[in-house]
Amino acid sequence: MNKKLLTIFLSLFLVGILSVSCSNKDKTAPKGIEQYNGTYDQHLLQFQEIIYG
């Protein structure tokens, strides 16, 4: 009985940590390719302004 109760509490604790970890993922700064989103279009427009005036 005591081992079963300990297993339940440990499982709930781990699920709680996992849910907090996943919810904080949305609040962090983008990493990888997402941080360059939209920069290609911006550089293309600057290049066209230089070439075509």
Secondary structure, DSSP 8 states (H G I E B T S, - for coil): -HHHHHHHHHHHHHHHHHHHHHHHHTTS---GGGGGTTHHHHHHHHHHHHHH-
